[in-house]
Amino acid sequence: AKTMEQPADGFPTGWTTRQFPRNRSSKNQGHHRKQRSKQHYDRYWYSPKEKYKFRYKYEARRFLGILESASSDGGDEVGAMLSFKKDSKGPRRSGKGDVTG
């Protein structure tokens, strides 16, 4: 399925979002038979220069905050990503106890 890139609402020019159909695992298909026809989508946010991909809006906002505080020229996304990863406390880094939100 083709996904369309759209400007990210509430973000500066250049930020985009894309929605992807969620993959359905075979273990969940039988459990929700009545909802089978309803397609779920996952949205991702992308930075303007390096196209860094963020699963959650709050992650994209936190990265943007680091980017904006680091420089006044639109930002060094590579440097901001280093700070973002260093400061990240999210369990997605370790792969244990994955949290959604």
DSSP file (Angstrom, degrees, kcal/mol; ACC not computed):
  #  RESIDUE AA STRUCTURE BP1 BP2  ACC     N-H-->O    O-->H-N    N-H-->O    O-->H-N    TCO  KAPPA ALPHA  PHI   PSI    X-CA   Y-CA   Z-CA
    1    1 A A              0   0    0      0, 0.0     2,-0.3     0, 0.0     0, 0.0   0.000 360.0 360.0 360.0 133.7    0.0    0.0    0.0
    2    2 A K        -     0   0    0     18,-0.1     2,-0.4     1,-0.0     0, 0.0  -0.618 360.0-153.2 -82.7 136.5    1.3    3.4   -1.0
    3    3 A T        -     0   0    0     -2,-0.3     2,-0.4    15,-0.0    17,-0.1  -0.849   8.0-134.0-110.8 148.0    1.5    6.0    1.8
    4    4 A M        -     0   0    0     -2,-0.4    15,-0.5    15,-0.2     2,-0.4  -0.823  11.7-133.9-103.2 138.2    1.3    9.7    1.3
    5    5 A E        -     0   0    0     -2,-0.4    13,-0.2    13,-0.1    11,-0.0  -0.753  30.6-178.8 -87.3 132.5    3.7   12.1    2.9
    6    6 A Q  E     -A   17   0A   0     11,-2.5    11,-2.8    -2,-0.4     2,-0.0  -0.941  35.8 -91.6-131.0 152.0    1.9   15.1    4.5
    7    7 A P  E     -A   16   0A   0      0, 0.0     2,-0.6     0, 0.0     9,-0.3  -0.373  48.2-113.2 -59.0 140.7    3.0   18.2    6.3
    8    8 A A    >   -     0   0    0      7,-2.2     3,-1.8     4,-0.2     7,-0.2  -0.691  29.8-125.1 -82.4 116.5    3.1   17.6   10.1
    9    9 A D  T 3  S+     0   0    0     -2,-0.6    -1,-0.1     1,-0.3     7,-0.0  -0.365  92.6  14.9 -61.0 133.0    0.4   19.7   11.8
   10   10 A G  T 3  S+     0   0    0      1,-0.3    -1,-0.3    -2,-0.1    -2,-0.0   0.515 106.7 103.3  81.9   5.1    1.8   21.8   14.6
   11   11 A F  S <  S-     0   0    0     -3,-1.8    -1,-0.3     4,-0.1     3,-0.1  -0.813  78.8 -91.2-115.9 158.7    5.5   21.4   13.5
   12   12 A P    >   -     0   0    0      0, 0.0     3,-1.8     0, 0.0    -4,-0.2  -0.154  61.9 -69.8 -62.6 163.3    7.7   23.8   11.6
   13   13 A T  T 3  S+     0   0    0      1,-0.2     3,-0.1    -6,-0.1     0, 0.0  -0.244 120.7  34.1 -53.6 135.4    7.9   23.8    7.8
   14   14 A G  T 3  S+     0   0    0      1,-0.4    -1,-0.2    -3,-0.1     2,-0.2   0.013  84.7 116.5 105.4 -27.0    9.6   20.7    6.4
   15   15 A W    <   -     0   0    0     -3,-1.8    -7,-2.2    -7,-0.2    -1,-0.4  -0.550  45.3-175.2 -73.4 139.4    8.4   18.2    9.1
   16   16 A T  E     -AB   7  46A   0     30,-1.8    30,-2.8    -9,-0.3     2,-0.3  -0.878  17.9-148.2-133.0 164.4    6.2   15.5    7.6
   17   17 A T  E     -AB   6  45A   0    -11,-2.8   -11,-2.5    -2,-0.3     2,-0.3  -0.953   8.7-169.9-128.6 153.3    4.1   12.6    8.7
   18   18 A R  E     - B   0  44A   0     26,-1.9    26,-2.5    -2,-0.3     2,-0.4  -0.992  11.7-145.9-138.4 146.5    3.3    9.3    6.9
   19   19 A Q  E     - B   0  43A   0    -15,-0.5    24,-0.2    -2,-0.3   -15,-0.2  -0.943  12.9-168.2-115.1 135.4    0.7    6.7    7.9
   20   20 A F  E     - B   0  42A   0     22,-2.7    22,-3.0    -2,-0.4     2,-0.1  -0.955  30.1-107.7-121.1 138.9    1.3    3.0    7.3
   21   21 A P  E     - B   0  41A   0      0, 0.0     2,-0.3     0, 0.0    20,-0.3  -0.427  41.7-114.6 -61.9 136.1   -1.2    0.2    7.5
   22   22 A R        -     0   0    0     18,-3.4    18,-0.2    -2,-0.1     2,-0.2  -0.543  27.3-118.1 -74.5 134.0   -0.6   -1.9   10.7
   23   23 A N        -     0   0    0     -2,-0.3     2,-0.6     1,-0.1    -1,-0.1  -0.525  24.2-137.9 -70.8 136.7    0.5   -5.4   10.0
   24   24 A R        -     0   0    0     -2,-0.2     2,-0.2     3,-0.0    -1,-0.1  -0.862  12.2-142.4 -99.6 123.2   -2.0   -7.9   11.4
   25   25 A S    >>  -     0   0    0     -2,-0.6     3,-1.1     1,-0.1     4,-1.0  -0.554  18.9-122.1 -81.4 150.7   -0.4  -10.9   13.1
   26   26 A S  H 3> S+     0   0    0      1,-0.3     4,-0.7    -2,-0.2     3,-0.2   0.805 109.9  62.2 -62.8 -29.2   -2.1  -14.3   12.6
   27   27 A K  H 34 S+     0   0    0      1,-0.2     4,-0.3     2,-0.1    -1,-0.3   0.772 107.8  43.1 -69.6 -23.7   -2.5  -14.6   16.4
   28   28 A N  H <> S+     0   0    0     -3,-1.1     4,-1.2     1,-0.1    -1,-0.2   0.651  95.2  78.1 -94.0 -16.2   -4.7  -11.5   16.6
   29   29 A Q  H  < S+     0   0    0     -4,-1.0     3,-0.2     1,-0.2    -2,-0.1   0.902  97.0  42.7 -63.8 -42.4   -6.9  -12.2   13.5
   30   30 A G  T >< S+     0   0    0     -4,-0.7     3,-0.7     1,-0.2    -1,-0.2   0.766 106.7  63.3 -74.8 -23.9   -9.2  -14.8   15.1
   31   31 A H  T 34 S+     0   0    0     -4,-0.3     2,-0.2     1,-0.3    -1,-0.2   0.841 111.3  32.9 -71.3 -35.1   -9.6  -12.8   18.3
   32   32 A H  T ><  +     0   0    0     -4,-1.2     3,-0.9    -3,-0.2     4,-0.3  -0.471  68.2 153.0-120.9  59.4  -11.3   -9.8   16.8
   33   33 A R  G X  S+     0   0    0     -3,-0.7     3,-1.3     1,-0.3     4,-0.3   0.865  72.4  55.9 -59.2 -38.2  -13.3  -11.2   14.0
   34   34 A K  G 3  S+     0   0    0      1,-0.3     3,-0.3    -3,-0.2    -1,-0.3   0.782 110.1  45.7 -67.9 -25.3  -15.9   -8.4   14.1
   35   35 A Q  G X  S+     0   0    0     -3,-0.9     3,-1.4     1,-0.2    -1,-0.3   0.309  79.2 109.5 -97.3   8.6  -13.2   -5.8   13.7
   36   36 A R  T <  S+     0   0    0     -3,-1.3    -1,-0.2    -4,-0.3    -2,-0.1   0.838  75.9  52.1 -55.6 -37.1  -11.4   -7.5   10.9
   37   37 A S  T 3  S+     0   0    0     -3,-0.3     2,-0.6    -4,-0.3    -1,-0.3   0.691  88.4  93.0 -76.9 -16.6  -12.5   -5.0    8.2
   38   38 A K    <   -     0   0    0     -3,-1.4     2,-0.4    -4,-0.1    -3,-0.0  -0.677  68.7-149.7 -82.6 118.3  -11.3   -2.0   10.2
   39   39 A Q        -     0   0    0     -2,-0.6     2,-0.3   -18,-0.0    -2,-0.1  -0.725   5.5-150.4 -90.2 132.5   -7.7   -1.2    9.2
   40   40 A H        -     0   0    0     -2,-0.4   -18,-3.4   -18,-0.2     2,-0.4  -0.788  10.0-156.5-100.7 146.5   -5.4    0.4   11.7
   41   41 A Y  E     -B   21   0A   0     -2,-0.3     2,-0.5   -20,-0.3   -22,-0.0  -0.931   8.9-145.4-123.7 146.5   -2.6    2.8   10.8
   42   42 A D  E     -B   20   0A   0    -22,-3.0   -22,-2.7    -2,-0.4     2,-0.4  -0.936  18.5-147.7-107.3 132.8    0.6    3.7   12.5
   43   43 A R  E     -B   19   0A   0     -2,-0.5     2,-0.4   -24,-0.2   -24,-0.2  -0.815  12.2-169.0-103.5 141.0    1.8    7.3   12.0
   44   44 A Y  E     -B   18   0A   0    -26,-2.5   -26,-1.9    -2,-0.4     2,-0.4  -0.966  12.7-141.8-127.6 145.3    5.4    8.4   11.9
   45   45 A W  E     -BC  17  54A   0      9,-2.5     9,-2.7    -2,-0.4     2,-0.4  -0.866  15.8-158.7-106.3 140.6    6.9   11.8   12.1
   46   46 A Y  E     -BC  16  53A   0    -30,-2.8   -30,-1.8    -2,-0.4     7,-0.2  -0.965  15.2-126.3-125.2 134.9   10.0   12.7    9.9
   47   47 A S     >  -     0   0    0      5,-1.7     4,-0.5    -2,-0.4   -33,-0.1  -0.399  26.1-119.8 -74.0 156.3   12.5   15.5   10.4
   48   48 A P  T  4 S+     0   0    0      0, 0.0    -1,-0.1     0, 0.0   -34,-0.1   0.872  98.3  27.1 -70.4 -39.5   13.1   17.9    7.5
   49   49 A K  T  4 S+     0   0    0      1,-0.1    27,-0.0     3,-0.0   -35,-0.0   0.948 133.5  23.3 -92.0 -55.4   16.8   17.5    6.7
   50   50 A E  T  4 S-     0   0    0      2,-0.0    -1,-0.1     0, 0.0    -3,-0.0   0.537  93.5-130.5 -91.6  -7.9   17.9   14.0    7.8
   51   51 A K     <  -     0   0    0     -4,-0.5     2,-0.1     1,-0.2   -36,-0.0   0.864  34.8-175.2  57.9  38.9   14.4   12.4    7.6
   52   52 A Y        -     0   0    0      1,-0.1    -5,-1.7    -6,-0.0     2,-0.5  -0.433  19.3-131.6 -62.5 139.9   14.8   10.9   11.1
   53   53 A K  E     -C   46   0A   0     -7,-0.2     2,-0.4    -2,-0.1    -7,-0.2  -0.835  21.7-170.3-104.8 130.3   11.8    8.8   11.8
   54   54 A F  E     -C   45   0A   0     -9,-2.7    -9,-2.5    -2,-0.5     6,-0.0  -0.978  14.6-160.0-122.0 129.7    9.8    9.1   15.1
   55   55 A R  S    S+     0   0    0     -2,-0.4     2,-0.4   -11,-0.2   -12,-0.2   0.834  79.5  44.0 -75.5 -33.6    7.1    6.6   16.1
   56   56 A Y  S  > S-     0   0    0      1,-0.1     4,-1.8   -11,-0.1     3,-0.5  -0.899  74.5-133.8-120.3 144.5    5.5    8.9   18.6
   57   57 A K  H  > S+     0   0    0     -2,-0.4     4,-2.6     1,-0.2     5,-0.2   0.870 107.5  58.0 -60.3 -38.7    4.6   12.6   18.4
   58   58 A Y  H  > S+     0   0    0      1,-0.2     4,-2.0     2,-0.2    -1,-0.2   0.846 105.3  51.3 -64.6 -31.2    6.0   13.3   21.8
   59   59 A E  H  > S+     0   0    0     -3,-0.5     4,-2.4     2,-0.2    -1,-0.2   0.919 110.2  48.3 -68.2 -43.2    9.4   11.9   20.7
   60   60 A A  H  X S+     0   0    0     -4,-1.8     4,-2.5     1,-0.2    -2,-0.2   0.898 112.2  49.8 -62.7 -40.7    9.4   14.2   17.6
   61   61 A R  H  X S+     0   0    0     -4,-2.6     4,-2.2     2,-0.2    -1,-0.2   0.897 110.4  49.7 -65.0 -40.8    8.5   17.1   19.8
   62   62 A R  H  X S+     0   0    0     -4,-2.0     4,-2.0     2,-0.2    -2,-0.2   0.916 111.8  48.2 -65.4 -42.0   11.3   16.3   22.3
   63   63 A F  H  X S+     0   0    0     -4,-2.4     4,-2.8     1,-0.2    -2,-0.2   0.919 110.3  52.2 -62.0 -44.0   13.8   16.1   19.4
   64   64 A L  H  X S+     0   0    0     -4,-2.5     4,-2.8     1,-0.2    -2,-0.2   0.885 107.1  53.0 -60.9 -39.3   12.5   19.4   18.0
   65   65 A G  H  X S+     0   0    0     -4,-2.2     4,-2.0     2,-0.2    -1,-0.2   0.910 111.2  45.8 -61.9 -43.1   13.0   21.0   21.4
   66   66 A I  H  X S+     0   0    0     -4,-2.0     4,-1.5     2,-0.2    -2,-0.2   0.918 113.7  50.4 -64.0 -43.5   16.7   19.8   21.4
   67   67 A L  H  X S+     0   0    0     -4,-2.8     4,-1.1     1,-0.2     9,-0.2   0.917 112.4  45.4 -61.7 -45.9   17.1   20.9   17.9
   68   68 A E  H  < S+     0   0    0     -4,-2.8    -1,-0.2     1,-0.2    -2,-0.2   0.846 113.8  48.5 -70.0 -33.9   15.7   24.4   18.5
   69   69 A S  H  < S+     0   0    0     -4,-2.0    -1,-0.2    -5,-0.2    -2,-0.2   0.739 106.3  59.4 -78.0 -21.2   17.7   24.9   21.7
   70   70 A A  H  < S-     0   0    0     -4,-1.5     2,-0.3     1,-0.2    -1,-0.2   0.823 118.6  -3.0 -77.6 -32.1   21.0   23.8   20.1
   71   71 A S     <  -     0   0    0     -4,-1.1     3,-0.3    -5,-0.1    -1,-0.2  -0.985  48.6-136.8-157.7 165.3   21.1   26.4   17.3
   72   72 A S  S    S+     0   0    0     -2,-0.3    -4,-0.1     1,-0.2    -1,-0.1   0.433  90.3  75.1-104.3  -1.6   19.3   29.3   15.8
   73   73 A D  S    S-     0   0    0      1,-0.0    -1,-0.2    -5,-0.0    -5,-0.1   0.162 125.0 -76.3-100.2  19.7   19.9   28.4   12.1
   74   74 A G  S    S-     0   0    0     -3,-0.3    -2,-0.1    -7,-0.1    -6,-0.1   0.206  84.9 -95.0 102.2 -16.2   17.3   25.6   11.8
   75   75 A G        -     0   0    0      1,-0.1     2,-0.9    -7,-0.1     3,-0.1   0.276  21.5 -90.5  96.7 149.3   19.5   23.2   13.6
   76   76 A D     >  -     0   0    0     -9,-0.2     4,-2.6     1,-0.2     5,-0.2  -0.856  36.8-170.5 -95.2  97.9   22.1   20.5   13.3
   77   77 A E  H  > S+     0   0    0     -2,-0.9     4,-2.4     1,-0.2    -1,-0.2   0.856  82.8  54.2 -63.2 -35.6   19.9   17.4   13.2
   78   78 A V  H  > S+     0   0    0      2,-0.2     4,-1.7     1,-0.2    -1,-0.2   0.946 112.3  43.3 -63.9 -47.6   22.8   15.0   13.5
   79   79 A G  H  > S+     0   0    0      1,-0.2     4,-1.8     2,-0.2    -2,-0.2   0.892 113.7  51.7 -63.6 -40.4   24.1   16.7   16.7
   80   80 A A  H  X S+     0   0    0     -4,-2.6     4,-2.6     1,-0.2    -1,-0.2   0.869 107.2  53.5 -65.1 -36.0   20.5   17.0   18.0
   81   81 A M  H  X S+     0   0    0     -4,-2.4     4,-2.7     2,-0.2     5,-0.2   0.877 105.1  54.0 -67.5 -36.0   20.0   13.2   17.4
   82   82 A L  H  X S+     0   0    0     -4,-1.7     4,-2.1     2,-0.2    -1,-0.2   0.925 112.8  43.5 -61.3 -43.4   23.1   12.4   19.4
   83   83 A S  H  X S+     0   0    0     -4,-1.8     4,-2.6     2,-0.2    -2,-0.2   0.896 111.9  54.2 -66.7 -40.5   21.7   14.4   22.3
   84   84 A F  H  X S+     0   0    0     -4,-2.6     4,-0.8     1,-0.2    -2,-0.2   0.926 112.2  42.9 -59.8 -47.0   18.3   12.9   21.9
   85   85 A K  H  < S+     0   0    0     -4,-2.7     3,-0.3     2,-0.2    -1,-0.2   0.889 114.3  51.0 -68.0 -39.5   19.7    9.4   22.1
   86   86 A K  H  < S+     0   0    0     -4,-2.1    -2,-0.2    -5,-0.2    -1,-0.2   0.892 116.4  40.3 -65.1 -39.7   22.0   10.2   25.0
   87   87 A D  H  < S+     0   0    0     -4,-2.6    -1,-0.2    -5,-0.1    -2,-0.2   0.547  89.5 117.0 -86.3  -7.9   19.1   11.8   27.0
   88   88 A S     <  +     0   0    0     -4,-0.8    -3,-0.0    -3,-0.3    -4,-0.0  -0.404  34.4 176.3 -70.1 132.6   16.6    9.1   26.0
   89   89 A K        +     0   0    0     -2,-0.2    -1,-0.1     4,-0.0    -4,-0.1   0.291  37.1 131.4-111.5   5.3   15.2    7.1   28.9
   90   90 A G    >   -     0   0    0      1,-0.1     3,-1.4     2,-0.0     4,-0.4  -0.301  61.2-134.6 -67.1 141.0   12.7    5.2   26.7
   91   91 A P  T 3>>S+     0   0    0      0, 0.0     4,-1.6     0, 0.0     5,-0.6   0.615  95.5  82.7 -68.9 -11.7   12.6    1.4   27.0
   92   92 A R  T 345S+     0   0    0      1,-0.2     6,-0.1     2,-0.2     5,-0.1   0.765  84.5  61.1 -64.3 -23.2   12.5    1.1   23.2
   93   93 A R  T <45S+     0   0    0     -3,-1.4    -1,-0.2     1,-0.2    -3,-0.0   0.899 108.8  39.3 -68.3 -40.5   16.3    1.4   23.3
   94   94 A S  T  45S-     0   0    0     -3,-0.5    -2,-0.2    -4,-0.4    -1,-0.2   0.734  99.1-132.8 -84.8 -22.3   16.8   -1.7   25.4
   95   95 A G  T  <5S+     0   0    0     -4,-1.6     2,-0.4     1,-0.3     3,-0.3   0.482  70.4 113.5  82.7   1.1   14.2   -3.8   23.7
   96   96 A K  S   <S+     0   0    0     -5,-0.6    -1,-0.3     1,-0.2    -2,-0.2  -0.871  77.6   3.9-108.9 140.0   12.8   -4.9   27.1
   97   97 A G  S    S-     0   0    0     -2,-0.4    -1,-0.2     1,-0.2    -5,-0.1   0.912  82.2-150.1  59.8  47.1    9.4   -4.0   28.4
   98   98 A D        -     0   0    0     -3,-0.3     2,-0.4    -7,-0.1    -1,-0.2  -0.226  10.7-156.5 -54.2 130.7    8.3   -2.1   25.3
   99   99 A V        -     0   0    0     -3,-0.1     2,-0.3     2,-0.0    -7,-0.1  -0.918   3.8-156.3-114.9 135.9    5.9    0.7   26.2
  100  100 A T              0   0    0     -2,-0.4   -44,-0.0     1,-0.1     0, 0.0  -0.779 360.0 360.0-106.1 155.5    3.3    2.1   23.8
  101  101 A G              0   0    0     -2,-0.3    -1,-0.1     0, 0.0   -45,-0.0   0.337 360.0 360.0 175.5 360.0    1.8    5.6   24.2
